[in-house]
Amino acid sequence: MARGPESNLWQRIKKQCPPKCHLTRIESSTGLGIPDVHLCWDGLPFWLELKVTKANAVRVSPHQVAWNMAYHARGGKSFYLVEAASPSDLYLFEGNRGAELMDQGLACGGSRFEDLASLFKALRPLLL
């Protein structure tokens, strides 16, 4: 069975995850809006919603926006991680920016990274 683009991103994250990081991919059809990946990095828990796009537009569902907004409002850390096909960059958006991401796509201005190593390095302070 061929893997989809988000599955390929997940495989890369698993292989390049920092030390002291435990991660679990959540595949649930019943929990509408729950992000794709739960991570606990050296005692700091957070969620990642994985997205891959070939253009500016990013497909974010209203359920994903609602879940991330509610989680963020209660002090939880969650992020949308978007891989753009051209150029092949990664964009990170905090969980409370889902509505902007849904409406404006990548143009709403997330943090851009060339690789997972630089993303994880920049992510660490956001979790503290």
N, CA and C atoms as a LAMMPS dump frame, in Angstrom:
ITEM: TIMESTEP
0
ITEM: NUMBER OF ATOMS
384
ITEM: BOX BOUNDS ff ff ff
-5.0000000000000000e+02 5.0000000000000000e+02
-5.0000000000000000e+02 5.0000000000000000e+02
-5.0000000000000000e+02 5.0000000000000000e+02
ITEM: ATOMS id mol type element x y z
1 1 1 N 0.838 -1.179 0
2 1 2 C 0 0 0
3 1 3 C 0.886 1.246 0
4 2 1 N 0.619 2.163 -0.884
5 2 2 C 1.416 3.385 -0.986
6 2 3 C 1.088 4.32 0.171
7 3 1 N 2.122 4.989 0.628
8 3 2 C 1.938 5.957 1.713
9 3 3 C 1.533 7.303 1.156
10 4 1 N 0.707 8.003 1.927
11 4 2 C 0.341 9.359 1.558
12 4 3 C 1.392 10.343 2.045
13 5 1 N 1.275 11.59 1.615
14 5 2 C 2.266 12.598 1.986
15 5 3 C 2.379 12.823 3.493
16 6 1 N 1.261 12.817 4.221
17 6 2 C 1.333 13.016 5.67
18 6 3 C 1.997 11.828 6.348
19 7 1 N 1.774 10.641 5.813
20 7 2 C 2.424 9.452 6.356
21 7 3 C 3.94 9.526 6.152
22 8 1 N 4.359 10.022 5.004
23 8 2 C 5.797 10.184 4.754
24 8 3 C 6.408 11.194 5.723
25 9 1 N 5.693 12.284 5.99
26 9 2 C 6.163 13.276 6.955
27 9 3 C 6.269 12.637 8.338
28 10 1 N 5.285 11.861 8.726
29 10 2 C 5.298 11.151 10.01
30 10 3 C 6.517 10.246 10.115
31 11 1 N 6.822 9.497 9.069
32 11 2 C 7.976 8.597 9.094
33 11 3 C 9.275 9.375 9.315
34 12 1 N 9.402 10.529 8.679
35 12 2 C 10.606 11.358 8.859
36 12 3 C 10.688 11.91 10.276
37 13 1 N 9.56 12.317 10.825
38 13 2 C 9.542 12.829 12.199
39 13 3 C 9.986 11.728 13.158
40 14 1 N 9.462 10.508 12.976
41 14 2 C 9.847 9.385 13.842
42 14 3 C 11.354 9.155 13.819
43 15 1 N 11.937 9.199 12.645
44 15 2 C 13.374 8.922 12.501
45 15 3 C 14.254 10.046 13.034
46 16 1 N 13.762 11.288 12.989
47 16 2 C 14.596 12.435 13.342
48 16 3 C 14.179 13.101 14.651
49 17 1 N 13.351 12.421 15.409
50 17 2 C 12.89 12.965 16.68
51 17 3 C 14.074 13.112 17.639
52 18 1 N 14.106 14.191 18.428
53 18 2 C 15.207 14.39 19.367
54 18 3 C 15.241 13.319 20.459
55 19 1 N 16.392 13.182 21.122
56 19 2 C 16.462 12.263 22.271
57 19 3 C 15.479 12.693 23.357
58 20 1 N 15.089 11.764 24.178
59 20 2 C 14.15 11.995 25.277
60 20 3 C 12.788 12.466 24.776
61 21 1 N 12.401 12.003 23.592
62 21 2 C 11.105 12.359 23.025
63 21 3 C 10.32 11.073 22.766
64 22 1 N 9.137 11.003 23.334
65 22 2 C 8.237 9.881 23.091
66 22 3 C 7.114 10.391 22.205
67 23 1 N 6.817 9.665 21.134
68 23 2 C 5.767 10.123 20.235
69 23 3 C 4.852 8.981 19.837
70 24 1 N 3.589 9.357 19.618
71 24 2 C 2.556 8.402 19.249
72 24 3 C 1.687 9.016 18.173
73 25 1 N 1.487 8.272 17.1
74 25 2 C 0.57 8.738 16.058
75 25 3 C -0.828 8.282 16.417
76 26 1 N -1.756 9.215 16.384
77 26 2 C -3.146 8.937 16.724
78 26 3 C -3.923 8.811 15.412
79 27 1 N -4.559 7.675 15.235
80 27 2 C -5.372 7.481 14.037
81 27 3 C -6.782 7.163 14.504
82 28 1 N -7.583 8.204 14.601
83 28 2 C -8.922 8.06 15.154
84 28 3 C -9.96 8.655 14.215
85 29 1 N -10.936 7.86 13.888
86 29 2 C -12.036 8.381 13.08
87 29 3 C -13.176 8.869 13.981
88 30 1 N -13.096 8.581 15.276
89 30 2 C -14.168 8.985 16.181
90 30 3 C -13.872 10.303 16.894
91 31 1 N -12.607 10.629 17.107
92 31 2 C -12.246 11.852 17.814
93 31 3 C -12.021 12.988 16.839
94 32 1 N -13.094 13.58 16.366
95 32 2 C -12.995 14.623 15.366
96 32 3 C -12.116 15.773 15.84
97 33 1 N -11.111 16.087 15.061
98 33 2 C -10.256 17.226 15.348
99 33 3 C -9.012 16.916 16.147
100 34 1 N -8.915 15.724 16.743
101 34 2 C -7.72 15.394 17.524
102 34 3 C -6.514 15.371 16.591
103 35 1 N -5.42 16.057 16.964
104 35 2 C -4.229 16.089 16.1
105 35 3 C -3.636 14.706 15.85
106 36 1 N -2.768 14.652 14.845
107 36 2 C -2.199 13.391 14.372
108 36 3 C -1.182 12.764 15.311
109 37 1 N -0.399 13.601 16.001
110 37 2 C 0.736 13.084 16.765
111 37 3 C 0.772 13.715 18.155
112 38 1 N 0.92 12.873 19.175
113 38 2 C 1.161 13.362 20.53
114 38 3 C 2.621 13.094 20.859
115 39 1 N 3.293 14.129 21.381
116 39 2 C 4.703 14.017 21.758
117 39 3 C 4.881 14.446 23.204
118 40 1 N 5.837 13.819 23.861
119 40 2 C 6.273 14.255 25.176
120 40 3 C 7.796 14.306 25.101
121 41 1 N 8.328 15.513 25.13
122 41 2 C 9.758 15.728 24.937
123 41 3 C 10.368 16.172 26.256
124 42 1 N 11.058 15.239 26.893
125 42 2 C 11.731 15.525 28.156
126 42 3 C 10.764 16.166 29.157
127 43 1 N 9.574 15.586 29.258
128 43 2 C 8.575 16.052 30.211
129 43 3 C 7.646 17.136 29.711
130 44 1 N 7.795 17.57 28.468
131 44 2 C 6.954 18.636 27.91
132 44 3 C 6.008 18.056 26.859
133 45 1 N 4.708 17.919 27.179
134 45 2 C 3.76 17.315 26.233
135 45 3 C 3.213 18.343 25.237
136 46 1 N 3.005 17.885 23.998
137 46 2 C 2.388 18.728 22.979
138 46 3 C 1.861 17.866 21.846
139 47 1 N 1.072 18.49 20.976
140 47 2 C 0.431 17.818 19.847
141 47 3 C 0.869 18.458 18.539
142 48 1 N 0.922 17.649 17.484
143 48 2 C 1.182 18.142 16.125
144 48 3 C 0.081 17.659 15.191
145 49 1 N -0.487 18.575 14.455
146 49 2 C -1.39 18.246 13.347
147 49 3 C -0.548 18.328 12.088
148 50 1 N -0.403 17.224 11.372
149 50 2 C 0.438 17.169 10.181
150 50 3 C -0.365 17.512 8.931
151 51 1 N 0.209 18.384 8.116
152 51 2 C -0.417 18.77 6.857
153 51 3 C 0.661 18.835 5.779
154 52 1 N 0.278 18.502 4.568
155 52 2 C 1.166 18.616 3.406
156 52 3 C 0.382 19.341 2.323
157 53 1 N 1.033 20.29 1.675
158 53 2 C 0.353 21.055 0.631
159 53 3 C 1.279 21.273 -0.557
160 54 1 N 0.692 21.381 -1.729
161 54 2 C 1.444 21.679 -2.952
162 54 3 C 1.303 23.142 -3.336
163 55 1 N 0.494 23.883 -2.583
164 55 2 C 0.226 25.287 -2.904
165 55 3 C 0.131 26.067 -1.598
166 56 1 N -0.387 27.266 -1.662
167 56 2 C -0.567 28.093 -0.466
168 56 3 C -1.664 27.538 0.439
169 57 1 N -2.727 27.011 -0.146
170 57 2 C -3.872 26.531 0.63
171 57 3 C -3.501 25.323 1.488
172 58 1 N -4.062 25.3 2.703
173 58 2 C -3.85 24.187 3.628
174 58 3 C -5.223 23.697 4.068
175 59 1 N -5.462 22.402 3.908
176 59 2 C -6.775 21.835 4.268
177 59 3 C -6.854 21.589 5.765
178 60 1 N -7.549 22.465 6.446
179 60 2 C -7.769 22.363 7.887
180 60 3 C -9.281 22.304 8.094
181 61 1 N -9.737 21.347 8.864
182 61 2 C -11.183 21.218 9.079
183 61 3 C -11.63 22.093 10.25
184 62 1 N -12.902 22.468 10.25
185 62 2 C -13.44 23.21 11.398
186 62 3 C -13.275 22.444 12.719
187 63 1 N -13.352 21.103 12.673
188 63 2 C -13.154 20.293 13.88
189 63 3 C -11.731 20.445 14.409
190 64 1 N -10.753 20.476 13.494
191 64 2 C -9.357 20.652 13.904
192 64 3 C -9.149 22.036 14.518
193 65 1 N -9.73 23.046 13.917
194 65 2 C -9.629 24.405 14.458
195 65 3 C -10.224 24.436 15.859
196 66 1 N -11.421 23.882 16.035
197 66 2 C -12.11 23.908 17.33
198 66 3 C -11.317 23.165 18.404
199 67 1 N -10.806 21.965 18.076
200 67 2 C -10.053 21.18 19.057
201 67 3 C -8.803 21.938 19.495
202 68 1 N -8.042 22.44 18.536
203 68 2 C -6.802 23.139 18.861
204 68 3 C -7.054 24.436 19.627
205 69 1 N -8.093 25.169 19.278
206 69 2 C -8.426 26.406 19.999
207 69 3 C -8.793 26.096 21.449
208 70 1 N -9.621 25.076 21.67
209 70 2 C -10.031 24.713 23.022
210 70 3 C -8.83 24.239 23.842
211 71 1 N -7.97 23.45 23.246
212 71 2 C -6.779 22.939 23.94
213 71 3 C -5.851 24.094 24.3
214 72 1 N -5.628 24.993 23.356
215 72 2 C -4.772 26.159 23.575
216 72 3 C -5.352 27.064 24.675
217 73 1 N -6.65 27.277 24.668
218 73 2 C -7.308 28.147 25.643
219 73 3 C -7.147 27.627 27.074
220 74 1 N -6.892 26.34 27.203
221 74 2 C -6.737 25.741 28.527
222 74 3 C -5.274 25.511 28.894
223 75 1 N -4.379 26.123 28.119
224 75 2 C -2.951 26.064 28.441
225 75 3 C -2.181 24.944 27.782
226 76 1 N -2.821 24.161 26.919
227 76 2 C -2.137 23.076 26.228
228 76 3 C -1.327 23.599 25.048
229 77 1 N -0.307 22.86 24.669
230 77 2 C 0.54 23.226 23.539
231 77 3 C 0.202 22.321 22.353
232 78 1 N -0.156 22.947 21.249
233 78 2 C -0.42 22.205 20.013
234 78 3 C 0.006 23.069 18.842
235 79 1 N 0.331 22.393 17.738
236 79 2 C 0.855 23.081 16.565
237 79 3 C 0.362 22.396 15.301
238 80 1 N 0.28 23.178 14.236
239 80 2 C 0.084 22.645 12.89
240 80 3 C 1.467 22.639 12.257
241 81 1 N 1.89 21.493 11.763
242 81 2 C 3.153 21.384 11.042
243 81 3 C 2.819 21.117 9.584
244 82 1 N 3.158 22.077 8.722
245 82 2 C 2.792 21.996 7.309
246 82 3 C 4.059 21.858 6.48
247 83 1 N 4.072 20.836 5.642
248 83 2 C 5.175 20.672 4.69
249 83 3 C 4.702 21.173 3.335
250 84 1 N 5.444 22.126 2.784
251 84 2 C 5.135 22.651 1.456
252 84 3 C 5.987 21.907 0.44
253 85 1 N 5.376 21.554 -0.675
254 85 2 C 6.096 20.784 -1.694
255 85 3 C 7.119 21.632 -2.45
256 86 1 N 6.818 22.882 -2.681
257 86 2 C 7.735 23.707 -3.472
258 86 3 C 7.758 25.126 -2.93
259 87 1 N 8.829 25.626 -2.379
260 87 2 C 10.012 24.824 -2.058
261 87 3 C 9.71 23.889 -0.893
262 88 1 N 10.524 22.887 -0.755
263 88 2 C 10.301 21.867 0.267
264 88 3 C 10.696 22.399 1.644
265 89 1 N 9.802 23.163 2.244
266 89 2 C 10.035 23.748 3.555
267 89 3 C 8.969 23.273 4.526
268 90 1 N 9.243 23.453 5.809
269 90 2 C 8.303 23.149 6.866
270 90 3 C 7.841 24.453 7.499
271 91 1 N 6.573 24.528 7.809
272 91 2 C 5.998 25.71 8.444
273 91 3 C 5.309 25.281 9.731
274 92 1 N 5.551 26.027 10.794
275 92 2 C 4.966 25.724 12.093
276 92 3 C 4.036 26.864 12.511
277 93 1 N 2.827 26.484 12.891
278 93 2 C 1.81 27.436 13.346
279 93 3 C 1.318 26.974 14.707
280 94 1 N 1.196 27.89 15.653
281 94 2 C 0.647 27.518 16.957
282 94 3 C -0.812 27.129 16.796
283 95 1 N -1.289 26.276 17.7
284 95 2 C -2.631 25.715 17.606
285 95 3 C -3.756 26.722 17.561
286 96 1 N -3.555 27.9 18.128
287 96 2 C -4.615 28.901 18.127
288 96 3 C -4.72 29.642 16.793
289 97 1 N -3.894 29.261 15.799
290 97 2 C -3.915 29.946 14.505
291 97 3 C -4.597 29.132 13.405
292 98 1 N -5.336 28.117 13.789
293 98 2 C -5.984 27.246 12.819
294 98 3 C -6.956 27.946 11.888
295 99 1 N -7.75 28.87 12.415
296 99 2 C -8.72 29.581 11.571
297 99 3 C -7.995 30.417 10.516
298 100 1 N -6.909 31.075 10.905
299 100 2 C -6.108 31.845 9.936
300 100 3 C -5.519 30.928 8.874
301 101 1 N -4.999 29.792 9.322
302 101 2 C -4.395 28.839 8.394
303 101 3 C -5.442 28.312 7.417
304 102 1 N -6.645 28.049 7.913
305 102 2 C -7.727 27.557 7.061
306 102 3 C -8.112 28.619 6.027
307 103 1 N -8.192 29.875 6.447
308 103 2 C -8.629 30.957 5.564
309 103 3 C -7.542 31.479 4.623
310 104 1 N -6.326 31.626 5.133
311 104 2 C -5.26 32.279 4.372
312 104 3 C -4.162 31.334 3.893
313 105 1 N -4.149 30.11 4.378
314 105 2 C -3.091 29.177 3.999
315 105 3 C -1.737 29.639 4.529
316 106 1 N -0.692 29.247 3.845
317 106 2 C 0.664 29.573 4.278
318 106 3 C 0.916 31.079 4.341
319 107 1 N 0.109 31.853 3.63
320 107 2 C 0.271 33.31 3.609
321 107 3 C 0.034 33.944 4.979
322 108 1 N -0.547 33.213 5.92
323 108 2 C -0.784 33.809 7.244
324 108 3 C 0.488 33.877 8.079
325 109 1 N 1.571 33.348 7.554
326 109 2 C 2.88 33.616 8.147
327 109 3 C 3.313 32.778 9.321
328 110 1 N 3.463 31.502 9.138
329 110 2 C 4.036 30.657 10.179
330 110 3 C 5.553 30.75 10.167
331 111 1 N 6.177 30.116 11.136
332 111 2 C 7.639 30.054 11.183
333 111 3 C 8.114 29.021 10.164
334 112 1 N 9.101 29.399 9.332
335 112 2 C 9.577 28.53 8.254
336 112 3 C 10.891 27.87 8.633
337 113 1 N 11.026 26.572 8.292
338 113 2 C 12.231 25.797 8.583
339 113 3 C 12.606 24.972 7.364
340 114 1 N 13.904 24.796 7.171
341 114 2 C 14.389 24 6.04
342 114 3 C 14.447 22.515 6.339
343 115 1 N 14.473 22.155 7.629
344 115 2 C 14.558 20.741 7.986
345 115 3 C 14 20.525 9.387
346 116 1 N 13.829 19.26 9.743
347 116 2 C 13.258 18.925 11.043
348 116 3 C 14.189 19.279 12.192
349 117 1 N 15.492 19.162 11.993
350 117 2 C 16.436 19.495 13.064
351 117 3 C 16.296 20.951 13.487
352 118 1 N 16.224 21.859 12.535
353 118 2 C 16.086 23.274 12.881
354 118 3 C 14.702 23.558 13.465
355 119 1 N 13.688 22.832 13.012
356 119 2 C 12.354 23.001 13.575
357 119 3 C 12.35 22.593 15.042
358 120 1 N 12.879 21.418 15.369
359 120 2 C 12.883 20.972 16.756
360 120 3 C 13.711 21.901 17.645
361 121 1 N 14.785 22.442 17.122
362 121 2 C 15.603 23.38 17.894
363 121 3 C 14.799 24.629 18.244
364 122 1 N 14.031 25.15 17.321
365 122 2 C 13.215 26.342 17.556
366 122 3 C 11.963 26.017 18.375
367 123 1 N 11.482 24.794 18.296
368 123 2 C 10.263 24.39 18.992
369 123 3 C 10.47 24.303 20.498
370 124 1 N 11.631 23.867 20.923
371 124 2 C 11.894 23.632 22.338
372 124 3 C 11.514 24.837 23.224
373 125 1 N 11.976 26.061 22.918
374 125 2 C 11.604 27.204 23.771
375 125 3 C 10.092 27.485 23.79
376 126 1 N 9.378 27.132 22.732
377 126 2 C 7.938 27.36 22.689
378 126 3 C 7.184 26.453 23.662
379 127 1 N 7.821 25.374 24.08
380 127 2 C 7.183 24.411 24.958
381 127 3 C 7.362 24.759 26.431
382 128 1 N 8.298 25.617 26.726
383 128 2 C 8.603 25.947 28.13
384 128 3 C 7.59 26.893 28.726
